[in-house]
């Protein structure tokens, strides 16, 4: 079992990583959950897989567990679902001393986290992420929230959990495309902070995505968490440094919005957005063209399922201007000087954005791993 601390002074917490630790979840959270009254929010699919394991361990350790099933999918990450969860929790006669456990992927963790942050002005939250994306990204750092029709994650808060518990073994029940989605965030961490890690990922992406080598999978998860934890510890509320975690997300989020939530998984859109950010970095002259070309050719090997050749550049540009990273009317892009070193720029023109989206449409990603 490995512990990585997110150091936020009085709001500090551990990310605990270990294979098959869900079986002992009750014993683990005894150190963190004060109340014995737990609302365990999960999706129907995740509940079917892990209800017996999690509930048994919690009950054995003296917890009273109330399962609440939340509808799945990005399209349900909205105020309607939040209202539904409020009603369910209020029906249980919970109070401010109660605990919410979010057992599921990023959509569920973000939504349940937003409920925890806002009901009774905040109750304890424990994150148990069950997808690669949520294990390395959304469960860590305290960003909770929901989507608005005009943009992704436009409604939300910073609200840190008491603990995050990561069991890499649950990825064996995860659909392949969802593993690809999580890998989009994993490769982002490498590119923005660690050349050696990036090379490792690009050399071993097949073994990681196909779960052929769980040591590689565990390393990909733990190193990603180390990078994110260090950045969040230095900049909790995205004043500057934490913005580098948005590498690939400005155009990636816009693709998700314009294509309709769910057509591209989040990580697929981020991979496309990373390619766009790399190209923009060469266009404004801060990244070596040969390094960019080599990196993009490697990224195109990652199987992104939806075709990108039909993207609407005007709609994507419009969606970008609803992004929460806009400041004083200017789009702030995280761009690349070299692998491991980023730069935040607000001087990318609309014309350059349009041109890079046209360039994206010519990319051909592998649709499968051969």
RACORBEL-V656694 format. One record per residue. N is the residue number from 0. RES is the residue in one letter. SS is DSSP state (2 for helix, 1 for strand, 0 for the rest). Layout:
BEGIN
n=N res=RES ss=SS
n=N res=RES ss=SS
END
This chain:
BEGIN
n=0 res=X ss=0
n=1 res=X ss=1
n=2 res=X ss=1
n=3 res=X ss=1
n=4 res=X ss=1
n=5 res=X ss=1
n=6 res=X ss=0
n=7 res=X ss=0
n=8 res=X ss=2
n=9 res=X ss=2
n=10 res=X ss=2
n=11 res=X ss=0
n=12 res=X ss=1
n=13 res=X ss=1
n=14 res=X ss=1
n=15 res=X ss=1
n=16 res=X ss=1
n=17 res=X ss=0
n=18 res=X ss=0
n=19 res=X ss=0
n=20 res=X ss=2
n=21 res=X ss=2
n=22 res=X ss=2
n=23 res=X ss=2
n=24 res=X ss=2
n=25 res=X ss=2
n=26 res=X ss=2
n=27 res=X ss=2
n=28 res=X ss=2
n=29 res=X ss=0
n=30 res=X ss=0
n=31 res=X ss=0
n=32 res=X ss=0
n=33 res=X ss=0
n=34 res=X ss=0
n=35 res=X ss=0
n=36 res=X ss=1
n=37 res=X ss=1
n=38 res=X ss=1
n=39 res=X ss=1
n=40 res=X ss=1
n=41 res=X ss=1
n=42 res=X ss=0
n=43 res=X ss=2
n=44 res=X ss=2
n=45 res=X ss=2
n=46 res=X ss=2
n=47 res=X ss=2
n=48 res=X ss=2
n=49 res=X ss=2
n=50 res=X ss=2
n=51 res=X ss=2
n=52 res=X ss=2
n=53 res=X ss=2
n=54 res=X ss=2
n=55 res=X ss=2
n=56 res=X ss=2
n=57 res=X ss=2
n=58 res=X ss=2
n=59 res=X ss=2
n=60 res=X ss=0
n=61 res=X ss=0
n=62 res=X ss=0
n=63 res=X ss=1
n=64 res=X ss=1
n=65 res=X ss=1
n=66 res=X ss=1
n=67 res=X ss=1
n=68 res=X ss=1
n=69 res=X ss=0
n=70 res=X ss=0
n=71 res=X ss=0
n=72 res=X ss=0
n=73 res=X ss=2
n=74 res=X ss=2
n=75 res=X ss=2
n=76 res=X ss=0
n=77 res=X ss=0
n=78 res=X ss=2
n=79 res=X ss=2
n=80 res=X ss=2
n=81 res=X ss=2
n=82 res=X ss=2
n=83 res=X ss=2
n=84 res=X ss=2
n=85 res=X ss=2
n=86 res=X ss=2
n=87 res=X ss=2
n=88 res=X ss=2
n=89 res=X ss=2
n=90 res=X ss=2
n=91 res=X ss=0
n=92 res=X ss=0
n=93 res=X ss=0
n=94 res=X ss=0
n=95 res=X ss=0
n=96 res=X ss=0
n=97 res=X ss=0
n=98 res=X ss=1
n=99 res=X ss=1
n=100 res=X ss=1
n=101 res=X ss=1
n=102 res=X ss=1
n=103 res=X ss=1
n=104 res=X ss=0
n=105 res=X ss=2
n=106 res=X ss=2
n=107 res=X ss=2
n=108 res=X ss=2
n=109 res=X ss=2
n=110 res=X ss=2
n=111 res=X ss=2
n=112 res=X ss=2
n=113 res=X ss=2
n=114 res=X ss=2
n=115 res=X ss=2
n=116 res=X ss=2
n=117 res=X ss=2
n=118 res=X ss=2
n=119 res=X ss=2
n=120 res=X ss=2
n=121 res=X ss=0
n=122 res=X ss=0
n=123 res=X ss=1
n=124 res=X ss=1
n=125 res=X ss=1
n=126 res=X ss=1
n=127 res=X ss=1
n=128 res=X ss=1
n=129 res=X ss=0
n=130 res=X ss=0
n=131 res=X ss=2
n=132 res=X ss=2
n=133 res=X ss=2
n=134 res=X ss=2
n=135 res=X ss=2
n=136 res=X ss=2
n=137 res=X ss=2
n=138 res=X ss=0
n=139 res=X ss=0
n=140 res=X ss=0
n=141 res=X ss=0
n=142 res=X ss=1
n=143 res=X ss=1
n=144 res=X ss=1
n=145 res=X ss=1
n=146 res=X ss=1
n=147 res=X ss=1
n=148 res=X ss=0
n=149 res=X ss=0
n=150 res=X ss=1
n=151 res=X ss=1
n=152 res=X ss=1
n=153 res=X ss=1
n=154 res=X ss=1
n=155 res=X ss=1
n=156 res=X ss=1
n=157 res=X ss=1
n=158 res=X ss=0
n=159 res=X ss=0
n=160 res=X ss=0
n=161 res=X ss=0
n=162 res=X ss=1
n=163 res=X ss=1
n=164 res=X ss=1
n=165 res=X ss=1
n=166 res=X ss=0
n=167 res=X ss=2
n=168 res=X ss=2
n=169 res=X ss=2
n=170 res=X ss=2
n=171 res=X ss=2
n=172 res=X ss=2
n=173 res=X ss=0
n=174 res=X ss=0
n=175 res=X ss=2
n=176 res=X ss=2
n=177 res=X ss=2
n=178 res=X ss=2
n=179 res=X ss=2
n=180 res=X ss=2
n=181 res=X ss=2
n=182 res=X ss=2
n=183 res=X ss=2
n=184 res=X ss=2
n=185 res=X ss=2
n=186 res=X ss=2
n=187 res=X ss=2
n=188 res=X ss=2
n=189 res=X ss=2
n=190 res=X ss=2
n=191 res=X ss=2
n=192 res=X ss=2
n=193 res=X ss=0
n=194 res=X ss=2
n=195 res=X ss=2
n=196 res=X ss=2
n=197 res=X ss=2
n=198 res=X ss=2
n=199 res=X ss=2
n=200 res=X ss=2
n=201 res=X ss=2
n=202 res=X ss=2
n=203 res=X ss=2
n=204 res=X ss=2
n=205 res=X ss=2
n=206 res=X ss=2
n=207 res=X ss=2
n=208 res=X ss=2
n=209 res=X ss=0
n=210 res=X ss=0
n=211 res=X ss=0
n=212 res=X ss=0
n=213 res=X ss=2
n=214 res=X ss=2
n=215 res=X ss=2
n=216 res=X ss=2
n=217 res=X ss=2
n=218 res=X ss=2
n=219 res=X ss=2
n=220 res=X ss=2
n=221 res=X ss=2
n=222 res=X ss=2
n=223 res=X ss=2
n=224 res=X ss=2
n=225 res=X ss=2
n=226 res=X ss=2
n=227 res=X ss=2
n=228 res=X ss=2
n=229 res=X ss=2
n=230 res=X ss=2
n=231 res=X ss=2
n=232 res=X ss=2
n=233 res=X ss=2
n=234 res=X ss=0
n=235 res=X ss=0
n=236 res=X ss=0
n=237 res=X ss=0
n=238 res=X ss=0
n=239 res=X ss=0
n=240 res=X ss=2
n=241 res=X ss=2
n=242 res=X ss=2
n=243 res=X ss=2
n=244 res=X ss=2
n=245 res=X ss=2
n=246 res=X ss=0
n=247 res=X ss=0
n=248 res=X ss=2
n=249 res=X ss=2
n=250 res=X ss=2
n=251 res=X ss=2
n=252 res=X ss=2
n=253 res=X ss=2
n=254 res=X ss=2
n=255 res=X ss=2
n=256 res=X ss=2
n=257 res=X ss=2
n=258 res=X ss=2
n=259 res=X ss=0
n=260 res=X ss=0
n=261 res=X ss=0
n=262 res=X ss=0
n=263 res=X ss=0
n=264 res=X ss=0
n=265 res=X ss=2
n=266 res=X ss=2
n=267 res=X ss=2
n=268 res=X ss=2
n=269 res=X ss=2
n=270 res=X ss=2
n=271 res=X ss=2
n=272 res=X ss=2
n=273 res=X ss=2
n=274 res=X ss=2
n=275 res=X ss=2
n=276 res=X ss=2
n=277 res=X ss=2
n=278 res=X ss=2
n=279 res=X ss=2
n=280 res=X ss=2
n=281 res=X ss=2
n=282 res=X ss=2
n=283 res=X ss=0
n=284 res=X ss=0
n=285 res=X ss=0
n=286 res=X ss=0
n=287 res=X ss=0
n=288 res=X ss=2
n=289 res=X ss=2
n=290 res=X ss=2
n=291 res=X ss=2
n=292 res=X ss=2
n=293 res=X ss=2
n=294 res=X ss=2
n=295 res=X ss=2
n=296 res=X ss=2
n=297 res=X ss=2
n=298 res=X ss=2
n=299 res=X ss=0
n=300 res=X ss=0
n=301 res=X ss=0
n=302 res=X ss=0
n=303 res=X ss=0
n=304 res=X ss=0
n=305 res=X ss=0
n=306 res=X ss=0
n=307 res=X ss=0
n=308 res=X ss=0
n=309 res=X ss=0
n=310 res=X ss=0
n=311 res=X ss=0
n=312 res=X ss=2
n=313 res=X ss=2
n=314 res=X ss=2
n=315 res=X ss=2
n=316 res=X ss=2
n=317 res=X ss=2
n=318 res=X ss=2
n=319 res=X ss=2
n=320 res=X ss=0
n=321 res=X ss=0
n=322 res=X ss=0
n=323 res=X ss=0
n=324 res=X ss=0
n=325 res=X ss=0
n=326 res=X ss=1
n=327 res=X ss=0
n=328 res=X ss=0
n=329 res=X ss=1
n=330 res=X ss=0
n=331 res=X ss=0
n=332 res=X ss=1
n=333 res=X ss=1
n=334 res=X ss=1
n=335 res=X ss=1
n=336 res=X ss=1
n=337 res=X ss=1
n=338 res=X ss=0
n=339 res=X ss=0
n=340 res=X ss=1
n=341 res=X ss=1
n=342 res=X ss=1
n=343 res=X ss=1
n=344 res=X ss=1
n=345 res=X ss=0
n=346 res=X ss=0
n=347 res=X ss=0
n=348 res=X ss=0
n=349 res=X ss=2
n=350 res=X ss=2
n=351 res=X ss=2
n=352 res=X ss=2
n=353 res=X ss=2
n=354 res=X ss=2
n=355 res=X ss=2
n=356 res=X ss=2
n=357 res=X ss=2
n=358 res=X ss=2
n=359 res=X ss=2
n=360 res=X ss=0
n=361 res=X ss=0
n=362 res=X ss=0
n=363 res=X ss=0
n=364 res=X ss=0
n=365 res=X ss=0
n=366 res=X ss=0
n=367 res=X ss=0
n=368 res=X ss=0
n=369 res=X ss=0
END
